[in-house]
């Protein structure tokens, strides 16, 4: 979904074993795809739209992960 210039690299499931590692990868992902950062890098309209949608999905997944971690 993402374009090569965004700087995102796939994450292996083995890199997501602990809650701390999930948090680390989440932060990397949000820095890479944050709509403000994407705009600063000169993204086109389509890339900005994709960044917003992916960012929203990441936030939603992070919220769900955190709520499940508490139990």
URCORZI-V725756 format. One record per helix or strand. SS is the DSSP state (h for helix, s for strand). FROM is the first residue (numbers start at 1). TO is the last residue. If there is no record, write none. Layout:
SS:FROM:TO, SS:FROM:TO
//
This chain:
h:4:6, h:13:16, h:19:33, h:35:40, h:45:69
//
